[in-house]
Amino acid sequence: MADLNVKIGSLTLKNPVMTASGTFGYGLEFADFIDLSRLGAIIVKGTTLHHREGNPYPRMAETSSGMLNAVGLQNKGVEYFIQKIYPEIKNIDTNMIVNVSGSTIDDYVATSAKIAMLEKIPAIELNISCPNVKEGGMAFGTSCKSAGNVVKAVRQVYPGTLIVKLSPNVTDIAEIARAVEAEGADSVSLINTLLGMAIDAERRKPILSTVTGGLSGACVKPIALRMVWQVAKAVKVPIIGLGGIMNATDAVEFLLAGATAVQIGTANFIDPQITIKVIDGINDYLKRHNYNSVQEIIGLV
């Protein structure tokens, strides 16, 4: 078997395959389908400072080669996670990473500080696509200043590996990546969902209760791949690529574009064993092309 180990900040991953937040629950939901310890990392669903009910239904819609979601970060808050979820997942033999979301910088800081106290959570992923309520609802990740400010603030209270998840709904994603790198991000993950919409023609109404939602799935892959390639040429920190990865070939393409690791999201809803198939597929690709290590193909394009 080829050497599949990669490093993200201070983390060593046994392979470059991670799960994307919001598509894999807390990991336990997939334990009947796969050996969770084989994964490079599991990123659990978005966690906020306080309980969030999420958006009203309907909040998911199928699209051509993808899906729209407007779940709205439904979760029971960080204290519930610490008391109820953490004890159940802390001994899973992989890197357990918490996706942290918030509506203000203070929210991000408070949640990150609480997660920092958990010994078996070695990293967080900051979701900076959240709307900043103090700035009129514009997402933190849509400007260099706001993105940099939230990362700088969290870096002061969080000593572990800090991954920042970037929004694709910007003019220049490489510029945002450089801004968060400058403020202490150990890695960037991209892309988050694209803003999309679906309409019920017969009812002449939007399908989602929120009108717009996040587009994911195979349809976004060419955009995600292009953005990963751009960011890989702009920053020195490791990149985690995601967006439309449906099989091992897709994952290899992201590695070739400059990603050190990948996240699998929407594909988990179609095939709960897809992560293991991708790990095995990457290994097969390396063997077929006479590579001894996955490191040898990162950024070849």
PLY file of the C-alpha trace (Angstrom):
ply
format ascii 1.0
element vertex 301
property float x
property float y
property float z
element edge 300
property int vertex1
property int vertex2
end_header
0.00 0.00 0.00
1.22 3.51 -0.81
2.00 6.02 1.95
-1.20 8.05 2.29
-0.14 10.15 5.31
-0.53 13.93 5.03
-0.10 16.82 7.46
-2.51 19.69 8.11
-0.94 22.08 10.59
0.08 19.95 13.56
-2.29 17.16 12.53
-1.11 13.96 10.93
-3.83 12.31 8.86
-3.51 8.60 8.04
-4.89 9.47 4.60
-6.14 12.64 2.88
-9.85 11.78 3.07
-11.99 13.82 5.46
-15.74 14.25 5.79
-17.39 17.62 5.19
-19.28 19.28 8.01
-23.04 18.88 7.88
-22.97 15.75 5.75
-21.69 13.16 8.22
-23.45 14.07 11.46
-21.11 13.38 14.37
-19.62 10.32 12.70
-21.54 7.83 14.82
-24.41 7.86 12.34
-22.13 6.14 9.79
-20.53 3.61 12.15
-22.78 0.80 10.86
-21.59 1.39 7.30
-17.83 1.96 7.57
-14.88 1.62 9.91
-14.61 5.23 11.11
-10.99 4.70 12.16
-9.97 4.40 8.51
-10.82 8.04 7.81
-8.20 10.77 7.80
-10.53 13.01 9.79
-14.18 13.58 10.59
-15.49 17.15 10.66
-18.66 17.16 12.72
-21.72 19.27 11.96
-21.61 23.02 12.55
-21.53 24.03 16.20
-22.61 27.43 17.50
-22.42 29.11 20.89
-26.15 28.77 21.53
-28.91 26.37 20.46
-30.18 27.00 16.93
-33.42 25.63 15.52
-32.36 26.17 11.93
-34.59 27.39 9.13
-38.23 26.40 8.53
-39.05 23.56 6.15
-38.71 23.00 3.25
-34.97 23.52 3.47
-33.55 21.02 0.98
-34.13 20.66 -2.74
-32.70 18.34 -5.36
-31.17 19.99 -8.42
-29.51 18.75 -11.60
-26.35 16.94 -10.43
-26.56 18.46 -6.98
-28.67 19.73 -4.12
-29.65 22.95 -2.40
-29.75 23.22 1.38
-30.82 25.91 3.77
-30.73 23.93 7.02
-29.45 26.97 8.90
-26.85 25.38 11.18
-29.38 23.53 13.32
-27.62 22.29 16.47
-28.03 22.29 20.24
-25.09 24.56 21.01
-21.54 24.07 22.19
-22.40 23.19 25.80
-24.64 20.35 24.63
-21.84 19.19 22.34
-19.35 19.19 25.22
-21.64 17.37 27.66
-23.49 14.94 25.38
-21.70 14.47 22.07
-18.01 14.75 22.97
-18.05 11.78 25.41
-19.53 9.61 22.62
-17.00 10.55 19.92
-13.78 11.34 21.74
-12.38 7.82 21.45
-13.00 7.36 17.72
-9.57 6.56 16.31
-9.25 9.43 13.86
-8.92 13.22 13.96
-12.23 14.60 15.25
-12.64 18.22 14.14
-15.39 20.65 15.11
-16.84 23.10 12.59
-17.41 26.39 14.44
-19.98 28.93 13.28
-21.26 32.21 14.67
-23.09 35.47 14.05
-20.51 37.75 15.71
-16.79 37.60 16.35
-17.54 37.19 20.05
-19.60 34.07 19.21
-16.68 32.53 17.31
-14.23 33.35 20.08
-16.39 31.99 22.90
-17.19 28.75 21.06
-13.58 28.20 19.99
-12.31 28.78 23.53
-14.68 26.12 24.85
-13.64 23.61 22.17
-9.98 24.32 22.99
-10.54 22.71 26.40
-11.40 19.34 24.83
-8.31 17.15 24.74
-9.51 14.83 21.96
-10.49 17.60 19.53
-7.17 18.60 17.87
-8.56 21.12 15.38
-11.46 23.38 14.50
-12.77 24.49 11.14
-14.07 28.06 11.14
-17.09 28.54 8.91
-16.69 32.19 7.90
-19.59 32.01 5.44
-21.91 32.91 8.32
-23.66 36.31 8.22
-22.16 38.92 10.54
-25.24 40.31 12.27
-23.36 43.37 13.51
-22.41 44.30 9.95
-25.84 44.08 8.38
-25.76 40.38 7.58
-22.80 40.27 5.19
-20.86 37.03 5.57
-17.51 37.24 7.35
-15.83 35.44 4.47
-16.75 37.93 1.77
-14.15 40.58 2.62
-10.48 40.37 3.56
-10.99 42.66 6.54
-13.86 40.76 8.16
-12.32 37.37 7.40
-9.00 38.46 8.84
-10.63 39.95 11.93
-12.48 36.79 12.93
-9.43 34.58 12.35
-7.19 36.95 14.32
-9.61 36.95 17.26
-10.01 33.16 17.31
-6.26 32.60 16.96
-5.75 34.44 20.25
-7.84 31.90 22.18
-7.40 28.73 20.15
-3.96 27.01 20.24
-4.82 23.95 18.15
-4.85 23.51 14.39
-7.02 26.24 12.89
-8.67 25.50 9.54
-10.66 28.28 7.87
-13.46 27.32 5.47
-13.70 29.80 2.62
-16.79 31.00 0.79
-16.81 30.81 -3.02
-19.30 33.69 -3.20
-16.53 36.28 -3.58
-14.70 38.07 -6.38
-11.21 36.80 -5.51
-10.99 33.79 -3.21
-7.17 33.81 -3.29
-7.21 37.28 -1.74
-9.39 36.04 1.14
-7.10 33.03 1.59
-4.05 35.26 1.91
-5.86 37.42 4.47
-6.70 34.51 6.78
-3.24 33.01 6.35
-1.73 36.31 7.47
-3.83 36.24 10.66
-2.78 32.74 11.72
-4.81 30.15 9.82
-2.95 26.82 9.69
-4.98 25.64 6.69
-7.83 26.70 4.44
-10.69 24.49 3.23
-12.62 25.33 0.09
-15.16 25.62 -1.24
-18.22 26.09 0.89
-21.53 25.97 -0.97
-22.43 28.33 -3.79
-25.52 30.50 -3.44
-28.37 29.09 -5.51
-32.14 29.00 -5.89
-34.90 26.65 -7.03
-38.44 27.54 -8.15
-41.56 25.38 -8.30
-42.96 26.43 -11.68
-46.41 24.94 -11.05
-46.85 26.74 -7.74
-44.91 29.77 -8.98
-43.01 29.96 -5.70
-39.45 29.32 -4.47
-38.97 25.76 -3.23
-36.86 26.66 -0.20
-38.43 28.53 2.71
-35.45 30.88 2.65
-35.73 31.37 -1.16
-31.97 30.86 -1.65
-29.66 28.16 -0.31
-26.27 26.51 -0.63
-25.61 24.52 -3.80
-23.42 21.41 -3.49
-22.78 18.17 -5.35
-21.18 17.18 -8.62
-22.33 20.34 -10.42
-19.99 22.59 -8.38
-16.82 20.54 -8.92
-15.31 22.51 -11.84
-15.65 25.76 -9.87
-14.25 24.21 -6.70
-11.33 22.68 -8.58
-10.47 26.00 -10.19
-10.58 27.83 -6.87
-8.38 25.23 -5.14
-5.85 25.55 -7.97
-5.88 29.36 -7.63
-5.51 29.34 -3.85
-2.73 26.73 -3.97
-0.65 29.24 -5.92
-1.44 32.05 -3.49
-0.77 30.63 0.00
1.81 28.46 1.74
-0.54 26.74 4.22
-2.06 23.35 3.32
-5.32 23.38 1.38
-8.25 21.06 1.95
-10.31 20.74 -1.22
-14.02 20.04 -1.38
-16.95 20.58 -3.67
-18.50 17.89 -5.84
-16.13 15.04 -4.98
-18.16 11.97 -5.89
-15.45 9.34 -6.44
-11.72 8.67 -6.15
-10.90 10.25 -9.51
-12.49 13.51 -8.37
-10.39 13.39 -5.19
-7.19 12.79 -7.16
-7.98 15.80 -9.34
-8.16 18.02 -6.25
-4.82 16.66 -5.02
-3.26 17.34 -8.41
-4.65 20.88 -8.27
-2.80 21.52 -5.00
-4.98 20.19 -2.19
-3.19 18.30 0.59
-6.45 16.67 1.69
-10.06 16.49 0.54
-13.48 16.51 2.15
-16.39 14.43 0.93
-19.83 15.92 1.49
-22.95 15.42 -0.62
-21.74 12.03 -1.87
-22.23 10.66 1.67
-25.99 11.01 1.18
-25.84 8.85 -1.95
-23.38 6.20 -0.77
-22.56 5.96 2.96
-19.42 3.96 2.12
-18.03 6.47 -0.39
-15.25 7.71 1.89
-13.68 4.26 2.14
-14.05 3.75 -1.60
-12.22 7.02 -2.21
-9.37 6.07 0.15
-8.95 2.75 -1.65
-9.26 4.45 -5.02
-6.50 6.95 -4.25
-4.24 4.10 -3.21
-5.05 2.24 -6.44
-4.28 5.35 -8.50
-0.89 5.74 -6.84
-0.05 2.08 -7.44
-1.11 2.21 -11.09
1.06 5.26 -11.71
4.04 3.96 -9.71
3.92 6.56 -6.91
5.04 5.51 -3.44
3.38 8.37 -1.59
0.37 10.63 -2.03
2.72 13.55 -1.38
4.22 13.00 -4.81
1.08 14.03 -6.67
0.04 17.08 -4.63
0.13 20.18 -6.82
1.40 18.52 -9.98
-0.95 20.57 -12.14
0 1
1 2
2 3
3 4
4 5
5 6
6 7
7 8
8 9
9 10
10 11
11 12
12 13
13 14
14 15
15 16
16 17
17 18
18 19
19 20
20 21
21 22
22 23
23 24
24 25
25 26
26 27
27 28
28 29
29 30
30 31
31 32
32 33
33 34
34 35
35 36
36 37
37 38
38 39
39 40
40 41
41 42
42 43
43 44
44 45
45 46
46 47
47 48
48 49
49 50
50 51
51 52
52 53
53 54
54 55
55 56
56 57
57 58
58 59
59 60
60 61
61 62
62 63
63 64
64 65
65 66
66 67
67 68
68 69
69 70
70 71
71 72
72 73
73 74
74 75
75 76
76 77
77 78
78 79
79 80
80 81
81 82
82 83
83 84
84 85
85 86
86 87
87 88
88 89
89 90
90 91
91 92
92 93
93 94
94 95
95 96
96 97
97 98
98 99
99 100
100 101
101 102
102 103
103 104
104 105
105 106
106 107
107 108
108 109
109 110
110 111
111 112
112 113
113 114
114 115
115 116
116 117
117 118
118 119
119 120
120 121
121 122
122 123
123 124
124 125
125 126
126 127
127 128
128 129
129 130
130 131
131 132
132 133
133 134
134 135
135 136
136 137
137 138
138 139
139 140
140 141
141 142
142 143
143 144
144 145
145 146
146 147
147 148
148 149
149 150
150 151
151 152
152 153
153 154
154 155
155 156
156 157
157 158
158 159
159 160
160 161
161 162
162 163
163 164
164 165
165 166
166 167
167 168
168 169
169 170
170 171
171 172
172 173
173 174
174 175
175 176
176 177
177 178
178 179
179 180
180 181
181 182
182 183
183 184
184 185
185 186
186 187
187 188
188 189
189 190
190 191
191 192
192 193
193 194
194 195
195 196
196 197
197 198
198 199
199 200
200 201
201 202
202 203
203 204
204 205
205 206
206 207
207 208
208 209
209 210
210 211
211 212
212 213
213 214
214 215
215 216
216 217
217 218
218 219
219 220
220 221
221 222
222 223
223 224
224 225
225 226
226 227
227 228
228 229
229 230
230 231
231 232
232 233
233 234
234 235
235 236
236 237
237 238
238 239
239 240
240 241
241 242
242 243
243 244
244 245
245 246
246 247
247 248
248 249
249 250
250 251
251 252
252 253
253 254
254 255
255 256
256 257
257 258
258 259
259 260
260 261
261 262
262 263
263 264
264 265
265 266
266 267
267 268
268 269
269 270
270 271
271 272
272 273
273 274
274 275
275 276
276 277
277 278
278 279
279 280
280 281
281 282
282 283
283 284
284 285
285 286
286 287
287 288
288 289
289 290
290 291
291 292
292 293
293 294
294 295
295 296
296 297
297 298
298 299
299 300
